[in-house]
Amino acid sequence: MPIWVCMIRYDNEMACSTHLTEKGCAASAIEDLMDYLGVYGDEPDTHRNDMRFDDEEKTLPADMEAIKKMSVKEMWSLFRVYSEYTWDHYEYEIECTKTIVTG
């Protein structure tokens, strides 16, 4: 049975989540990235909205309900853009991969 695995390393500690769907894995990864980057806080006025798509004026979406309605392809594109904000953060790393569970 195919499953998706999201592996996260933060401050030398590892965490892993498994997902039955690719879309669930992408949503989990995006949400973790947004949490790490401080994209949204506990209060709406603490949301960080300075992150943008490449050189565009449009800010990155930060509403998880809207993100979950995106297609899988759109979600992975968004994941890649958010991931670029962490390339020089040596204490944080995230990777998603498909694997197969056999019995």
Secondary structure, DSSP 4 states (H G I P E B T S, - for coil): -EEEEEEEEETTEEEEEEESSHHHHHHHHHHHHHHHHTSS-SSGGG-----BSTT-SSBPP--HHHHHTS-HHHHHHHHHHHHHTTTT-TTEEEEEEEEE---
